[in-house]
Amino acid sequence: MSMVFRCIIRGQRDQWEGICLDLDIAVYGASLKEVEATLTHSVQTYVEDAMKETPDQRDKLLSRQVP
């Protein structure tokens, strides 16, 4: 199963943030590389955990609206 999520990373010097717009996951770090790795790991973990839920709950977790 392949999924695509919209994410952005922005920052400068030693203050960076990454946000997965589709799952409402945010991470912070000191470098682009750190935030990219942390955001990737966070999204993967979230999806893996969501896939363990019942189909109804899984659908809610993977298609929730961002505030």
C-alpha positions in Angstrom: 0.0 0.0 0.0 1.4 3.4 -1.0 0.4 6.6 0.7 1.3 10.2 -0.1 1.2 12.9 2.6 1.8 16.6 2.1 4.6 17.8 4.4 6.6 21.0 4.6 9.9 21.8 6.3 11.1 25.4 6.9 13.7 27.1 8.9 17.0 28.8 9.1 20.3 28.4 10.9 19.5 26.1 13.9 15.7 26.4 14.1 13.8 24.2 11.8 10.2 22.8 11.8 8.5 20.1 9.8 4.8 19.6 9.5 2.8 16.8 7.9 -0.3 18.7 6.8 -2.4 15.7 6.2 -1.8 14.1 9.6 -1.3 17.2 11.8 2.2 16.0 13.0 4.8 18.6 13.8 8.5 18.2 14.7 11.3 20.6 15.5 15.1 20.4 15.3 18.4 22.1 14.8 18.9 21.2 11.1 17.1 20.4 7.9 18.5 16.8 8.0 17.4 16.3 11.6 13.8 17.5 11.0 13.5 15.5 7.8 14.6 12.3 9.6 12.4 13.0 12.6 9.3 13.9 10.5 9.7 10.8 8.3 10.0 8.6 11.4 7.0 10.2 13.1 4.8 9.8 10.0 5.9 6.2 9.5 5.3 5.3 13.2 1.9 7.0 13.1 0.8 5.1 10.0 2.1 1.8 11.4 0.2 2.3 14.6 -3.0 3.4 12.7 -2.8 0.2 10.6 -3.1 -1.9 13.8 -6.5 -0.4 14.6 -9.9 -1.6 13.5 -10.9 -0.5 9.9 -13.2 2.2 11.1 -10.7 3.7 13.6 -7.8 3.3 11.0 -9.8 5.3 8.4 -10.5 8.1 11.0 -6.8 8.3 11.9 -5.5 8.3 8.4 -8.0 10.8 7.0 -8.5 13.2 9.9 -9.0 16.9 9.2 -6.2 19.3 10.1 -7.4 22.0 12.5 
